[in-house]
Amino acid sequence: MKQVDTGSNSSISSHEFNWVDLETPDSHAYLAPDVLSEIRKIVIKYPGKQLKMLDLGCGNGVFSARLASEGGQVNAYDHSISGVEVAKNQFPKIDFFQQDINKELPEQYKGQFDIVVSLEVIEHPLRDFGHIKFFSKNPLLQCVPECGFEFSSFHRV
């Protein structure tokens, strides 16, 4: 993983990670176990159902692969073109696509997910003042069915 700043503008469109391998941020060592534990609690509620999961901001796909190992069908996207390329090459059974988090989700993905996970991505829409749009009910419902959703947040200080 190598961070590259391609301009002085602080926009996500001018600043992205250049992924060259399967290295993950150090924070995944403490975030992933908690998130996977919560995912397992949800999966247990639906025995025999293969839950559809979206990894929003998947980077190089390593965490997406961990999600898939929990038995779900995983789709994942990231803003970084290099991250999506590494992910597609390393984990071909997962549907990865390149997408800006501030843009509308492609039609074929709207309302398709039981679980949406996002590790280390929240600061990006906040940096671009997209937080009101991103965290409002309607864009979240683009991802999950209209029956509702659970929101879990993990705090580490």
Sequence and secondary structure as in RCSB ss.txt:
>XXXX:A:sequence
MKQVDTGSNSSISSHEFNWVDLETPDSHAYLAPDVLSEIRKIVIKYPGKQLKMLDLGCGNGVFSARLASEGGQVN
AYDHSISGVEVAKNQFPKIDFFQQDINKELPEQYKGQFDIVVSLEVIEHPLRDFGHIKFFSKNPLLQCVPECGFE
FSSFHRV
>XXXX:A:secstr
 EEEE SSS SGGGEEEE  SS   TTHHHHHHHHHHHHHHHHHTSTT   EEEEET TTSHHHHHHHHTT EEE
EEES HHHHHHHHHH TTSEEEE  TTS   GGGTT  SEEE SS THHHHHTT HHHHHSHHHHHHHS TT   
       
